[in-house]
Amino acid sequence: MQELLESIAATPIKLAIEVLWVLGFLGFAFLISWWWGRKSSNDSLWFGQNIIDGILFPFVAFAFCYAASKSPLINQHMGAVSIAVPILLSLAIIRLSARVLSNVFPGSAWASVIEQFVSWVAWLAAIAWIGGFLPFILDELDAIHLQFGKTKISVKTLLDAFLISGFVLVLVLWLTKELEQKILKNALDDLSMRKVAINTIRGSLLLIGMLFTLSAVGVDLTALSVLGGALGVGLGLGLQKLAANYISGFVILIERSLRIGDTINIRGFEGVITDIKTRYTLIRASNGRESVVPNEMLLTERVESLSLADTLILLQNTVTVTYASDPEQVQLLLAQAASSCKRVLSQPEASVQLLKLGSEGLEFVVNYWIADPENGQGNVRSEVNFAILKALKLANIEIPFAKSEVVNSNL
């Protein structure tokens, strides 16, 4: 603030020169961003839609102004440049968080809330920096501490850990998104392998970022060996199911025995795999219901996959007619009725067998094939039954009614 007052009190020429320095740095930053991003795609992370709304422009402008504020050759009480440094730094942080969150989580409501929170914190910090209050605030926060045995943790340390971990999280999200779009998308065609690669990279970077954050705030990393041992015991006892599901998820993704888009049947629930998480798999049925299946279940239980070989599915309908009916005529009518349905394949063609000479009549089984089980099977069976019923009525072939037996007991 004192530098600003000195600049205002100075001659108009000196103030104009300082403003020109800042405008020149902004102009250089714009030219660099324009030259680098003139061939980039629209709405990119670095350049945005208009060059200046990306993350490159404020970072380059901040670098110029910061270098000028520290250079003994051109820093002659340049208050305007010193004021531009915190403003550009705050703008760069806001742009970084906003662009990364909007690219990684498009349309997310909570991402917008985080962007607004980061904006408020960044601008308040810039105002405190310009006004000269920031060192005093940091000293006061450092004086407030919590006692844990012999260890003292100040509020400033917790704030540093929060800010550094937030920055690391944003950086990891950005790096994994860039790797997925620029490298893995072209290197790996299989969606499952791409997903396991992204999960592995993101987990590794988050682990490295966490260790870096703990080291930055003064935590002794050798103490983590005790935590690692306790975590291992916990995984072996109380978290064994959770650990088994996570390991099973990586096994499924690496083996590619089940892939996103496959149609499977497990415990009578049939549907299409919509997503494979590290702990569970999402299966969506044709009626819109979605099931969350633990990954361990997909490895330890019998799973019918309708997509590994081909999508052809054999369906069967059972029909009973009276003994007065001509079996050969009934066989022909049932095959024609099944073949007349739209989703029933002509090859392999529908077939009819006399399954049983039952007590109520002749029992036939109608076999037919479909190639799109993801569109449902019950609707096809219903259509075939309607066609069979219509054909039998036109041919005056009766379907017998079940006889009810009355049992008299003498008490």
N, C-alpha and C positions, 0 to 999 in steps of 0.2 A: 504494500500500500504506500509506503514511503517513497519507493521508486516511482510510482505513478504520480504522486504529488510533485516530486521533483521534475518529472517530465512535463507536467502541466505548467509548472512555474517557470520552466525554461523558455528560451526563445521559441517563437513559432517555427523557425527554420529547423531547429534541433528536433522538435517534436515531429515535424513533417518528415525529417530524415528517418527517424525511428519507425514511423508508420510505413514509410516506403520500404524499409528493410523487411518488415513483416509481410507487406504485400508482395515484395519480391520473392520471399521464401514460399508464400502460398502459390505464386505464379510458377516457380520452379517445380513445386510439388505437383501442380496440375499438369504441367508439360510432361513430367516423368510418367505420371499415371496415364495420361492420354497416349503417350508414345508406346507405353508397354501394353495398354489395354485396348488399343484401337482395333485389334483383330479378335478380341475375346468375344465370347458369347454374351448375349444379353442377360442382365441380372445375375452376374457372376459374384462370387464371394469377395473377390479382390476389388472389383471396379463398380459393382452395382449396375444400375441402369444408366446413370449419367456421369460416370467416372468419379465424381466427387462424393457419391454416396456409398462407395465401397470402403474397405478398410485400409487400402494402400495410401490414399490421399492424406488422411489425417496423420498416419504414421510417418510418412515422408516429411510433411510439413513440421511435425513435432521434432523430428530428427534435425532438420535445418535450424529451427529456432533454439533447440537445446544446445546444439554445437556453437551457435553464435553467442548464447548467453554464457558459455564457458570459455570461449576463445578470448585471450588477452588482446588480440589484434583488433577486434571490432567491438568488443564489449566495453563500452565507455559509459557506464551507468545507463544502459539502454532499457529503460523501464517498460516500453511497449513490448520488446522482445521477451523480457522476463515474465510479463503478464500473459503473453501468448502461449508460453510453455505449458502451464497447468490447464489452460483452456483446450489446447490441442490434444494434450494427453487424455483429458476427460472425454473429449469427443472420440478419440481413437478407441478407448476402452468401451464406450457405449456402442460404437459401430461394430467392434469385434464381437461383443456379446449378442447384439441384435442380429447381425448377419449370420453368425454361426447357429443360433437357436432357430431362426426362421428357415434356414436351409436343412437342419437336421430334424426339426419338429415343425413342419409346415402346418399352419392352421391351429396350432395348439394354444389353448387359452392360458395355461399356466406359464408357457414360454413368454407370452406378452406381459404377464405380471412380473416375471423375473427381469425382463427388459426395462420396465418402468422402475423397478427397485434399483437396478444398476445405474440407471440414469440419475435418479435422485441422489444416490450415494456419491457418484462421480462428480456431479455439479456442486454438491455441498463441500466435498473435499477440495475442489478447485477454488471455491470462494474462500474457504479457510486458508488455503495456500496463498492466494493473492493478498488476503487481509493480514497475513502473518500470524494467524491463530493456530495453524496446524501443529507447529512444534509444541506449543503450550498444551493443546488438546492431547497430543501423544504422550507428553510427560505425565499429565494427570491420569491417563488411562494406564500408564505403566506403574503409577503409584498404587493403583487399586489392584490387589492381588488376592489370590485364593491359596490357602495353605493345605497341602496334602502331605501330612507327615513332615519330612524334611524338604519337600519340594514345594516351591512357590511358583504359581502360575498367575501372571498378571492378565488383566483384561486386554491390554495391548497385544500380548502373545496370542490370546485366543482370537483376537481380531485379525492378526497377521495370518494365523493358520486358516481362518475362514476365507480371507481374501486370496491367499495363495492356492488353497484347494479349489476355490471357485475358478480361478484363472487356469489352473491345471486341467480341471474338468472341461472347460470350454476349449482349451487347446487340444485335448484328447479327442473330443467330439469332432473338432474341425479336421484334425489329421486323419482320423478314421474315415470321415466322409470324403475327404480328398483322395485317400487311397482307394476307396471303393469305387469312386467315379472315374478316376484317371488310370488306375493300374489294374485292380482286381476285376473290374467289369469287362475288360478286354482280355485279361489273362485267364480268367476262369469263366467258362460258359455255364457250368452247372451252378444253379442257384444255391443248392445245399452246401457245396464246397465253399462258395463265396461267403455264405453266412457264417460257417465255422471259422473261416480265415478272419473275418471281421471281428467276430466275438473273441477270438484268441488275441488279435492285435489290440483290441480295445481293453481287454482285461490286463494284458501285459503293461500297456501304457498307463493304465490307472494305478497298477501296483507300483510302477516306477515313480509316478507322480505323487502317490501317497508317501513313499519313502523320502522323496525330495522335500515334500511339505514338512514332514516330521523333523528332518534334518535342518530345515531352514528355521524352524521355531525353537531349535535347541534340544530336541528330544534325543536321548542316547539310543541309537539303533541297536546296540547290543542287548538292550532290555527286551527287544522283540523276540529273542530266542525263547524266553520264558513264555511269552504269549503264543508263540508258535507251538510249543509243547502242549500248552493248555488247549489250543485249538485242535491239535491232533487228537487229544483224548476226547474232546467233545464230539468230533466227527466220528470217532470210533464207537462212541456210546450213544449219545442222544441224537446225533445228526446223521446216523448211518443211512437212513432212508433218503434224506435230502441229498447226501453225497452220492448215493447210488443213482438218483435221478439225474443229477448233473453229469456224472460220468457216462450214464446211458445216453444222455443227449448228445455228447460229443462222439460217442461210438456210432450212433445212428447217422450223424452228419458225415463222419469220416467214411464209414462203410457204404453209405448211400443205399442201404437196404430198403429204406423208406425215404421218399422224396416229396417235396412240396408239389401238390397236384395229383399225387397218387390216390386212388380210391381203395380203401381198405375196410375190413370188417373185423371188429374186435368185440367179443362178448355180445354179439347180436346187434351192435351199433355200427351201421355202415355209413360212410361218408367220405368226403375228399379232404385230404390234409391241406389246410390253409397256411399253417405256420409251424415251424419246429423251433421251440425255444430251448434253452439249455436245461431247463427243468421239466418242461411239459410240452405236449404236442396238441395243437388245436385241430379238431376234426369237425367238419361241417356236413350235416346230413342234407338230403335233398329237400326236406321239409323246412329247412331254415334253422333247425336246432344245432347248436354248437357244443361239442363236448371237449372238456379239458382232461387229457389222458396223461398220467405220469409216464415219463420216458422209460422207467424201469419196467412197467407193464408191457411195453412194446417189445422188450427184449426177452422177458421171461415167460410170456404167454403166447398162445397160438394166435397169429394174426393172418387173416386172409387178405392177400393183396390182389386186387383186380387189375393192376396196371403193370406188373413186372413182365408178363409174357404178352398178352393182348387184352383187349377190353371185351371180348366175346363172353357172354354170360348165358348159360342154359337155364331156362325157366320151365316149370312144369305145372300143369293144371290137371286135376282129377275130375272125371265126369262119370256118373252112373246112369245107365238107362235100363229099361225093362227088358226081360228075357224075350219078349215078343218082337223086339227090334232086330233088324238085319245087321249083324256085326260089321260086315264089309261096308255097308252104306254109312253106318255110324262112323267108321274109321275115316272114310273119305270126307264126310261132312265136317268132322272135327279138324282134319288137316287143312281143309279149305278155309274154315272159319279163322283159324290161327294165322294162316298166311295172309288173310285179307287185312290184318291190322298194320298200321303204318310202320311202327318201330320194329316189327318182327322181320328178321332177315329172310331173304329168299334162298340164300346159300350161307350156311347149311340150311336145308329146307326143313320145315316142320314135319314131325313124325308122330304117329299115334300107335300105341300098343294096348292090347287087351291085357290089363294088369291082373285082374282077379275075377273069378266067378263068385261074386258075393252073395250073401243071403238076400239082399234087396234087389240085385240085378247085376248087369254086366258093368264092371268098373274099368274104364279106359284112362290112360294117362297121356296127356298131350305135351310133347316136348318141342320147344321152339327156342330160338336164339335171338339175343339183342346185342347191339354193339355200343350202347350208350347208357351203362348202368348209373352214371352220375345224374341222369335225369329221372331216376326212380324206377322201381320194379313193380310196386303195387299197382300203379296206374296201368302198366302194360297187362298185368294179370286181369285187372278189371275189364279192360277193353276186350281181351280175348274171351272172357266169360260172357260178356254181352253178345259177342259175335256167335259164340257157341249156342247160347240160349235162343237167339233169333233163328239160326239154321235148324235147330231141332224142332222148333215150333212150326216152321214152314214145311218140314218133312213129316209132321204129325208123329214125332217120336217122343214118347213120354219119359219123364224123369220120375222114378218111383219115390213115394214118400216113405219115411222111416216108420215102421210099425211100432206102436207102443205096447209093451207087454205089461199085463196086469198080473201080479202075483198075489194069490189069496193064501192067507195063512190062517190056519185053525188054531186059535188060542185055547 
